[in-house]
């Protein structure tokens, strides 16, 4: 199992070293950056599970670094290290998308607890996002982002048009769809071909997701169209 990676951006050597020792002891993979420009270089070099970001830095301020990070990355958790009483920095940081802040001087136990809590929230969000990325029915799964299609444990290879057709059937699962509805959704308003193209592509998709597997999921409703549903 890979260690979770933390980028520590702190220009005070003693604090940076303390954080590195404590976080490493807790099982994290730690990298240090001592100024704003070094921090941006490290941020762009790889993905991080968490960034501990001091506000007062040479080169670029922590607030400016956070602003630049959030221009392209809304997901990487950032905890700000702020000076005592710097309410403006805390407000600015939270407005720019910081996940949390901790005030210096801090107790290391509190900082470690904030790190654990922030990473825990990230894990929950990742699980929820992964679950919502999949369209499913029975043992059929389709991921629109990765374009993966699975029937049970078997990965199924679909052409782009077959994929779009299956997406439409899954989004409207258990609903009877006529050929005109399918044609309009999958081929578009400007398609002037024969509606028989729907029947042809339904056959193609059936051969891949139904013929080798049981039960069949794509059903013909005579005189109407098709429905994707579990067999009774």
KAWODA-V343625 format. One record per pair of residues at least 4 apart in sequence whose C-alpha atoms are under 7 Angstrom apart, sorted by the first residue. I is the first residue (numbers start at 0). J is the second residue. If there is no record, write none. Layout:
I&J  I&J
This chain:
2&26  2&27  2&28  3&27  3&28  3&48  4&27  4&28  4&29  4&47  4&48  4&49  5&27  5&28  5&29  5&30  5&47  5&48  5&49  5&50  6&29  6&30  6&31  6&47  6&49  6&50  6&51  7&15  7&30  7&31  7&32  7&50  7&51  7&52  8&31  8&32  8&33  8&34  8&38  8&51  8&52  8&53  9&15  9&32  9&33  9&52  9&53  10&33  10&34  10&56  11&15  12&16  13&17  14&18  15&19  16&20  17&21  18&22  19&23  19&29  20&24  21&25  22&26  22&27  22&29  23&27  23&28  23&29  32&37  32&38  33&37  34&38  34&56  34&57  34&58  35&39  35&56  35&57  35&58  35&59  35&60  35&64  36&40  36&58  36&59  37&41  38&42  39&43  39&64  40&44  47&75  48&75  48&76  49&75  49&76  49&77  50&76  50&77  50&78  51&77  51&78  51&79  51&80  52&61  52&77  52&78  52&79  52&80  53&61  53&79  53&80  53&81  54&60  54&61  54&62  54&79  54&80  54&81  55&60  55&61  56&60  56&61  59&63  59&64  60&64  61&65  62&66  62&92  63&67  64&68  65&69  65&95  66&70  66&95  68&72  69&73  69&96  76&98  77&97  77&98  77&99  78&97  78&98  78&99  78&100  79&97  79&99  79&100  79&101  80&100  80&101  80&102  80&103  81&85  81&100  81&101  81&102  81&103  82&102  82&103  83&102  83&103  85&89  86&90  87&91  88&92  89&93  89&100  90&94  91&95  92&96  92&97  93&97  93&98  106&110  107&111  108&112  109&113  110&114  111&115  112&116  113&117  114&118  115&119  116&120  117&121  118&122  119&123  120&124  121&125  122&126  123&127  124&128  125&129  126&130  127&131  128&132  132&142  132&143  132&144  133&140  133&141  133&142  134&140  134&141  134&142  134&169  135&139  135&140  135&141  136&140  137&229  138&150  138&151  139&149  139&150  139&151  140&148  140&149  140&150  141&146  141&147  141&148  141&149  142&146  142&147  142&148  148&154  148&155  149&153  149&154  149&155  150&154  150&208  155&207  157&161  157&162  158&162  159&163  160&164  161&165  161&200  161&204  162&166  163&167  163&185  164&168  164&185  165&169  166&170  167&171  168&172  168&227  169&227  172&226  172&227  172&228  173&226  173&227  173&228  174&226  175&224  175&225  175&226  176&180  176&181  176&224  176&225  176&226  177&181  177&223  177&224  177&225  178&182  178&194  178&197  178&224  179&183  180&184  181&185  182&186  182&187  182&194  182&197  183&187  183&188  186&190  195&199  196&200  197&201  198&202  199&203  200&204  201&205  202&206  203&207  204&208  205&209  205&210  205&217  206&210  207&211  208&212  209&213  209&215  209&216  214&230  215&230  216&227  216&228  216&229  216&230  217&225  217&226  217&227  217&228  218&225  218&226  218&227  219&224  219&225  219&226  220&224  220&225
